[in-house]
């Protein structure tokens, strides 16, 4: 016999209240996905190294065209506040200290995936598309590729491609930037 338990789902407001009250701290590697507080996997050295490379690659546009945020909350909807690995955000004078960014602030999201690959592809990508995030890159550390997702809709991203070593990438919102998959992966 299976017992159906009632789940208590949270709103983004309640989630951020738990952070403000100290119930959730910076040491808790969690994010809010569709009302549920879920743990994020630990960050391995390869993941961290790729994340560090983004600082160098996006340096030409930081503070002139965009704000770069690493593993910070994104207020996606009333019940989701994921923490993408990299959020390339519209330039804002307060650098998002007055409020967390929302979908209209996002130029590009980047998820770096090894153990989180299926979650990034099957859970986060549809949420990002439904919220209207214009472009998502999933850096697949297993296959050493970058999945490029553009043209969001409620049904998911309509334009999807895979960039491999040697291929060039350029964010749609920042066409002055161009680099290769090798630049990302080392």
BALOBA-1460 file (C-alpha; in Angstrom, 3 decimals):
// residues 186
<rec num="1" residu="x" x="0.000" y="0.000" z="0.000"/>
<rec num="2" residu="x" x="1.370" y="3.388" z="-1.022"/>
<rec num="3" residu="x" x="0.830" y="6.394" z="1.195"/>
<rec num="4" residu="x" x="0.526" y="9.772" z="-0.494"/>
<rec num="5" residu="x" x="2.171" y="12.440" z="1.644"/>
<rec num="6" residu="x" x="1.187" y="16.076" z="1.440"/>
<rec num="7" residu="x" x="4.069" y="18.297" z="0.406"/>
<rec num="8" residu="x" x="4.443" y="21.840" z="1.614"/>
<rec num="9" residu="x" x="5.529" y="23.959" z="-1.337"/>
<rec num="10" residu="x" x="7.097" y="27.385" z="-0.881"/>
<rec num="11" residu="x" x="6.813" y="30.642" z="-2.781"/>
<rec num="12" residu="x" x="9.863" y="32.676" z="-3.723"/>
<rec num="13" residu="x" x="8.867" y="35.245" z="-1.084"/>
<rec num="14" residu="x" x="8.799" y="32.552" z="1.617"/>
<rec num="15" residu="x" x="12.103" y="31.141" z="0.366"/>
<rec num="16" residu="x" x="13.829" y="34.530" z="0.575"/>
<rec num="17" residu="x" x="12.279" y="35.110" z="4.020"/>
<rec num="18" residu="x" x="13.929" y="31.852" z="5.169"/>
<rec num="19" residu="x" x="17.244" y="33.179" z="3.866"/>
<rec num="20" residu="x" x="16.738" y="36.544" z="5.603"/>
<rec num="21" residu="x" x="15.819" y="34.801" z="8.867"/>
<rec num="22" residu="x" x="18.941" y="32.616" z="8.730"/>
<rec num="23" residu="x" x="17.009" y="29.368" z="8.333"/>
<rec num="24" residu="x" x="18.840" y="28.914" z="5.042"/>
<rec num="25" residu="x" x="22.419" y="30.196" z="4.963"/>
<rec num="26" residu="x" x="25.109" y="30.709" z="2.344"/>
<rec num="27" residu="x" x="26.489" y="27.329" z="3.385"/>
<rec num="28" residu="x" x="23.259" y="25.601" z="2.329"/>
<rec num="29" residu="x" x="23.688" y="24.667" z="-1.335"/>
<rec num="30" residu="x" x="19.994" y="24.805" z="-2.167"/>
<rec num="31" residu="x" x="17.682" y="26.460" z="-4.652"/>
<rec num="32" residu="x" x="13.914" y="26.746" z="-5.053"/>
<rec num="33" residu="x" x="12.531" y="24.782" z="-8.014"/>
<rec num="34" residu="x" x="8.774" y="24.742" z="-8.552"/>
<rec num="35" residu="x" x="8.097" y="25.327" z="-4.871"/>
<rec num="36" residu="x" x="10.523" y="22.709" z="-3.568"/>
<rec num="37" residu="x" x="13.821" y="23.441" z="-1.862"/>
<rec num="38" residu="x" x="16.307" y="21.156" z="-3.569"/>
<rec num="39" residu="x" x="19.960" y="20.501" z="-2.848"/>
<rec num="40" residu="x" x="22.552" y="21.343" z="-5.460"/>
<rec num="41" residu="x" x="25.420" y="18.920" z="-6.023"/>
<rec num="42" residu="x" x="28.901" y="19.873" z="-4.786"/>
<rec num="43" residu="x" x="31.164" y="21.738" z="-7.181"/>
<rec num="44" residu="x" x="34.098" y="19.729" z="-8.489"/>
<rec num="45" residu="x" x="37.418" y="21.210" z="-9.615"/>
<rec num="46" residu="x" x="36.632" y="20.928" z="-13.353"/>
<rec num="47" residu="x" x="33.325" y="22.727" z="-12.797"/>
<rec num="48" residu="x" x="35.056" y="25.438" z="-10.755"/>
<rec num="49" residu="x" x="37.792" y="25.888" z="-13.351"/>
<rec num="50" residu="x" x="35.289" y="26.360" z="-16.176"/>
<rec num="51" residu="x" x="33.398" y="28.833" z="-14.010"/>
<rec num="52" residu="x" x="36.635" y="30.773" z="-13.446"/>
<rec num="53" residu="x" x="37.264" y="30.912" z="-17.199"/>
<rec num="54" residu="x" x="33.986" y="32.752" z="-17.710"/>
<rec num="55" residu="x" x="35.378" y="35.676" z="-15.715"/>
<rec num="56" residu="x" x="38.209" y="36.045" z="-18.219"/>
<rec num="57" residu="x" x="36.048" y="35.470" z="-21.291"/>
<rec num="58" residu="x" x="33.353" y="37.959" z="-20.283"/>
<rec num="59" residu="x" x="35.760" y="40.579" z="-18.902"/>
<rec num="60" residu="x" x="35.454" y="42.856" z="-21.985"/>
<rec num="61" residu="x" x="31.746" y="43.493" z="-21.295"/>
<rec num="62" residu="x" x="31.702" y="43.514" z="-17.479"/>
<rec num="63" residu="x" x="30.661" y="46.940" z="-16.167"/>
<rec num="64" residu="x" x="30.235" y="48.382" z="-19.667"/>
<rec num="65" residu="x" x="27.489" y="46.182" z="-21.123"/>
<rec num="66" residu="x" x="26.628" y="43.578" z="-18.486"/>
<rec num="67" residu="x" x="26.819" y="42.381" z="-14.908"/>
<rec num="68" residu="x" x="28.165" y="38.886" z="-14.359"/>
<rec num="69" residu="x" x="26.638" y="36.953" z="-11.452"/>
<rec num="70" residu="x" x="27.889" y="33.575" z="-10.247"/>
<rec num="71" residu="x" x="25.577" y="31.109" z="-8.515"/>
<rec num="72" residu="x" x="23.226" y="33.851" z="-7.326"/>
<rec num="73" residu="x" x="19.451" y="33.496" z="-7.109"/>
<rec num="74" residu="x" x="17.289" y="34.422" z="-10.059"/>
<rec num="75" residu="x" x="13.654" y="35.190" z="-9.220"/>
<rec num="76" residu="x" x="12.228" y="33.165" z="-12.073"/>
<rec num="77" residu="x" x="8.574" y="32.949" z="-11.013"/>
<rec num="78" residu="x" x="6.379" y="32.859" z="-7.940"/>
<rec num="79" residu="x" x="7.693" y="29.421" z="-7.026"/>
<rec num="80" residu="x" x="11.176" y="29.124" z="-8.569"/>
<rec num="81" residu="x" x="14.444" y="30.821" z="-7.682"/>
<rec num="82" residu="x" x="17.223" y="28.752" z="-9.247"/>
<rec num="83" residu="x" x="20.881" y="29.642" z="-8.892"/>
<rec num="84" residu="x" x="22.416" y="29.332" z="-12.358"/>
<rec num="85" residu="x" x="26.176" y="28.964" z="-12.460"/>
<rec num="86" residu="x" x="26.532" y="32.145" z="-14.516"/>
<rec num="87" residu="x" x="23.965" y="34.841" z="-15.204"/>
<rec num="88" residu="x" x="24.901" y="37.540" z="-17.677"/>
<rec num="89" residu="x" x="22.600" y="40.382" z="-16.694"/>
<rec num="90" residu="x" x="21.623" y="43.778" z="-18.038"/>
<rec num="91" residu="x" x="23.749" y="46.538" z="-16.579"/>
<rec num="92" residu="x" x="22.028" y="48.063" z="-13.573"/>
<rec num="93" residu="x" x="23.419" y="50.833" z="-11.371"/>
<rec num="94" residu="x" x="22.693" y="48.980" z="-8.130"/>
<rec num="95" residu="x" x="24.320" y="45.737" z="-9.373"/>
<rec num="96" residu="x" x="21.162" y="43.945" z="-8.188"/>
<rec num="97" residu="x" x="21.549" y="44.850" z="-4.520"/>
<rec num="98" residu="x" x="17.993" y="46.245" z="-4.358"/>
<rec num="99" residu="x" x="16.413" y="43.045" z="-5.688"/>
<rec num="100" residu="x" x="17.344" y="39.740" z="-7.245"/>
<rec num="101" residu="x" x="17.314" y="39.699" z="-11.029"/>
<rec num="102" residu="x" x="14.198" y="38.567" z="-12.869"/>
<rec num="103" residu="x" x="13.821" y="37.054" z="-16.358"/>
<rec num="104" residu="x" x="13.722" y="40.424" z="-18.128"/>
<rec num="105" residu="x" x="17.158" y="41.237" z="-16.641"/>
<rec num="106" residu="x" x="18.832" y="38.162" z="-18.158"/>
<rec num="107" residu="x" x="20.890" y="38.298" z="-21.352"/>
<rec num="108" residu="x" x="22.300" y="34.780" z="-21.057"/>
<rec num="109" residu="x" x="22.279" y="31.971" z="-18.503"/>
<rec num="110" residu="x" x="25.013" y="29.346" z="-18.287"/>
<rec num="111" residu="x" x="24.803" y="26.059" z="-16.438"/>
<rec num="112" residu="x" x="27.986" y="24.009" z="-16.020"/>
<rec num="113" residu="x" x="26.933" y="20.394" z="-15.855"/>
<rec num="114" residu="x" x="28.509" y="17.119" z="-14.869"/>
<rec num="115" residu="x" x="26.410" y="15.346" z="-12.223"/>
<rec num="116" residu="x" x="23.648" y="17.951" z="-12.727"/>
<rec num="117" residu="x" x="23.339" y="17.415" z="-16.500"/>
<rec num="118" residu="x" x="19.930" y="15.721" z="-16.562"/>
<rec num="119" residu="x" x="18.495" y="18.210" z="-14.082"/>
<rec num="120" residu="x" x="19.834" y="21.124" z="-16.115"/>
<rec num="121" residu="x" x="18.417" y="19.669" z="-19.349"/>
<rec num="122" residu="x" x="15.081" y="18.334" z="-18.127"/>
<rec num="123" residu="x" x="14.149" y="20.575" z="-15.212"/>
<rec num="124" residu="x" x="15.936" y="23.909" z="-15.458"/>
<rec num="125" residu="x" x="15.976" y="24.398" z="-19.250"/>
<rec num="126" residu="x" x="12.154" y="24.114" z="-19.541"/>
<rec num="127" residu="x" x="11.734" y="26.514" z="-16.594"/>
<rec num="128" residu="x" x="14.105" y="29.023" z="-18.179"/>
<rec num="129" residu="x" x="12.370" y="28.745" z="-21.563"/>
<rec num="130" residu="x" x="8.919" y="29.140" z="-20.036"/>
<rec num="131" residu="x" x="10.119" y="32.262" z="-18.187"/>
<rec num="132" residu="x" x="11.376" y="33.759" z="-21.462"/>
<rec num="133" residu="x" x="15.123" y="33.594" z="-20.773"/>
<rec num="134" residu="x" x="16.441" y="34.396" z="-24.270"/>
<rec num="135" residu="x" x="19.501" y="32.165" z="-24.277"/>
<rec num="136" residu="x" x="20.825" y="29.254" z="-22.217"/>
<rec num="137" residu="x" x="24.151" y="27.475" z="-22.549"/>
<rec num="138" residu="x" x="24.686" y="24.141" z="-20.842"/>
<rec num="139" residu="x" x="28.389" y="23.344" z="-20.636"/>
<rec num="140" residu="x" x="28.392" y="19.551" z="-20.728"/>
<rec num="141" residu="x" x="31.569" y="18.474" z="-18.927"/>
<rec num="142" residu="x" x="30.911" y="14.805" z="-19.689"/>
<rec num="143" residu="x" x="30.834" y="15.198" z="-23.486"/>
<rec num="144" residu="x" x="32.992" y="18.364" z="-23.563"/>
<rec num="145" residu="x" x="30.332" y="20.246" z="-25.527"/>
<rec num="146" residu="x" x="28.171" y="23.324" z="-25.086"/>
<rec num="147" residu="x" x="24.446" y="22.983" z="-25.665"/>
<rec num="148" residu="x" x="23.110" y="26.284" z="-26.991"/>
<rec num="149" residu="x" x="19.400" y="26.934" z="-26.474"/>
<rec num="150" residu="x" x="17.649" y="29.976" z="-27.984"/>
<rec num="151" residu="x" x="14.170" y="31.202" z="-28.890"/>
<rec num="152" residu="x" x="12.264" y="30.400" z="-25.674"/>
<rec num="153" residu="x" x="8.629" y="29.345" z="-25.600"/>
<rec num="154" residu="x" x="6.231" y="27.696" z="-23.164"/>
<rec num="155" residu="x" x="7.043" y="24.416" z="-24.934"/>
<rec num="156" residu="x" x="10.806" y="24.817" z="-24.408"/>
<rec num="157" residu="x" x="13.600" y="26.291" z="-26.492"/>
<rec num="158" residu="x" x="12.853" y="26.151" z="-30.207"/>
<rec num="159" residu="x" x="16.437" y="26.550" z="-31.469"/>
<rec num="160" residu="x" x="18.904" y="24.040" z="-30.056"/>
<rec num="161" residu="x" x="22.425" y="23.229" z="-31.182"/>
<rec num="162" residu="x" x="25.589" y="21.625" z="-29.859"/>
<rec num="163" residu="x" x="28.985" y="23.329" z="-30.080"/>
<rec num="164" residu="x" x="32.057" y="21.120" z="-29.963"/>
<rec num="165" residu="x" x="35.778" y="21.766" z="-29.541"/>
<rec num="166" residu="x" x="36.932" y="24.123" z="-32.274"/>
<rec num="167" residu="x" x="33.464" y="25.667" z="-32.701"/>
<rec num="168" residu="x" x="32.953" y="29.357" z="-31.939"/>
<rec num="169" residu="x" x="30.303" y="30.778" z="-29.641"/>
<rec num="170" residu="x" x="28.876" y="34.254" z="-29.327"/>
<rec num="171" residu="x" x="25.971" y="35.312" z="-27.117"/>
<rec num="172" residu="x" x="23.129" y="36.829" z="-29.152"/>
<rec num="173" residu="x" x="22.797" y="39.771" z="-26.743"/>
<rec num="174" residu="x" x="26.572" y="40.432" z="-26.755"/>
<rec num="175" residu="x" x="27.740" y="39.857" z="-30.340"/>
<rec num="176" residu="x" x="31.068" y="41.590" z="-29.672"/>
<rec num="177" residu="x" x="32.073" y="38.552" z="-27.605"/>
<rec num="178" residu="x" x="33.306" y="35.498" z="-29.432"/>
<rec num="179" residu="x" x="35.289" y="32.538" z="-28.180"/>
<rec num="180" residu="x" x="35.638" y="28.834" z="-28.803"/>
<rec num="181" residu="x" x="34.498" y="25.826" z="-26.846"/>
<rec num="182" residu="x" x="38.212" y="25.189" z="-26.233"/>
<rec num="183" residu="x" x="38.455" y="28.616" z="-24.565"/>
<rec num="184" residu="x" x="35.735" y="27.501" z="-22.138"/>
<rec num="185" residu="x" x="36.971" y="23.998" z="-21.452"/>
<rec num="186" residu="x" x="40.718" y="24.651" z="-21.520"/>
